[in-house]
């Protein structure tokens, strides 16, 4: 007999989150920034800010501007780099006991591959999100997202290095 699906049940490849609510990539930091307001473990999954191979300082200030239609921002993908992320942020994120999606950004296919391979061995990394649509990338990044063949090639190559789900 077929059971009725839970209306809030979703599946991300083999992953079955406890609920369908995930933090939005790029807006949630690495979770720690939100802890004074809520337990990130309440989410079905946490998607952190983009990580690059090497640290990025981001764009110069001002980075945020209020407009009549809302807010504009151009943070510039500031991040600590892959090794510092693994050492300083990933251990804390593992404690959330929810699905953890690591967002990657790169200037070249090789940068994405290097990060995917490194993260494939890390406990607690449940999936990767490939940032291929960020307008803050002077090279790479968005170039993949506007070309279907480039996207397919990137995802296929990352799949060779990472065994768990990939979101592009």
N, C-alpha and C positions, 0 to 999 in steps of 0.2 A: 504494500500500500504506500502511495506517495504521501509524504507529509507536506503540509502547507509551509511555504517559506515564510520566515519571519520578515515582516515588511521592512525592517531596518537592517537585515542581514546583507552584507556585501562580501565579495571575495576579490582578493587581489592575487591572481594566480593561485598558489597553494595557501596563501595567507587568509585567515578568517578573523578580521578585526572584531573586537568586542562591541563596536558600534561604528557607524559610517562617518563619524566626524574626525577629520584629520586637520592638523594645523596647516595653514597655507604657507607654502615654501616662500622663504624670503621675508616673511612678516613676523616670525615667531622666534627669531634668534636661534639659539640651540636649546631653548626651553627654560634655562635658568632665569632669564629676564622675566618670565611669566609666573614663576613660582610664588611671588608675593600675592598674586591675584587668583591663581588656581593651580591645582595639581595637574601637570601635563599628562600624568598617567590616566586621567579621566578620558582623554581622547582615544579614539580607535587607533590612531597613529600620529606620530610627530614627524614632520618633515622640517629639517633644519635649514638654515641659510646655506647658500652655495659655498662649496669648498673648492679651492683650486690647488694645484700642485704646490705652488709657492705662496707665501702670504701676500695679500693685497691690501694696500692702505686705503683704497677707496677714493672717491672723488673729493676735491676740496670743498670746504664749506662756503656758502650755505648749501645744504643737501636737500632741504625740504622747503617748499613754498606753498602757502595757503592761497587758494584761488576761489573765486565765486562759485566754481563748479566742484570744489573739493580740494584735494591736496595733491601736489606733484612731488615726487622724490626722485633723487638720482644718487643713491648711496655709492654706487660704483663697485659693488661686490666685495666690499671690505670683508676679509676673513683671515684667520690665523694660518692658513695653509694646512695641507693634509697631515703632516706629522704632528703638528701642535694640536690639531683637531682630535686625532686619535689619542694622543697623550693626555690632553687637558679637558676635552669636552665629552668625548664618547663615554668614558666611565660614568659620568653623571647621568647622561642620557639613558644608559642601560638600566639605571635604577627606576626609570619611569614604568617599566613593566608593560609596555605597549609596543606596537609595531614601530620600528624605527626606520625611516627612509632618509638616506643620506643624499643630498642634492650636490651634484658635481657640475662644475663649469670649467671649460678649458678653451685654450686658443687653438689647439690642434687635436687631431684624433689621438695621437700618441699620448697627450696629457690625460685624456679621458681613460685610455687603456691603462696607463700607469696607476691611476687612482683606483680603477675598478679591480685590477689585479691585487692591489694592496688591501682593499677593503673586503675582498672575497674571503680572506683568512680571518677577518675580525668578527669575534662573537658579538651578537646583538644587532648587527647590520642586517635588517630583514629585506631591504630593497634599495635600489638606487633610483634617483630621479636625475635625468640628464637635462641640464639647463641649456636648451638650444634655442631660446627665444628672447634672451635678454638684450635689450637695446643698449646696455652699458658695456657691451663687449666690442672693442674696436676691431678685433679679429676673432675668428672662431665663433663660438656661442651661437648667435643669431644666424650666422651664415649657414649652419647646418639646418636650422629650423625653416628656412625659406626655400630649401631645395629638397624635394622628396627623396631623390637618389642619395644625396649626402646624408640625410637622416637615416635612411635604410642602411647605408654602409656603416655609419657610426654605431647604430644599435646592434647590427650584426657583429661588428668587431668587439664591442663591449660584451656581448653575450658570450664570446669565446673566453673572456676573462672573469666573468661574474656569473655564478650559478643561480642566484635567486632572482626575484622579479625585477624588471627594469621598466621605468616609466619615462617616456620621452615627451 
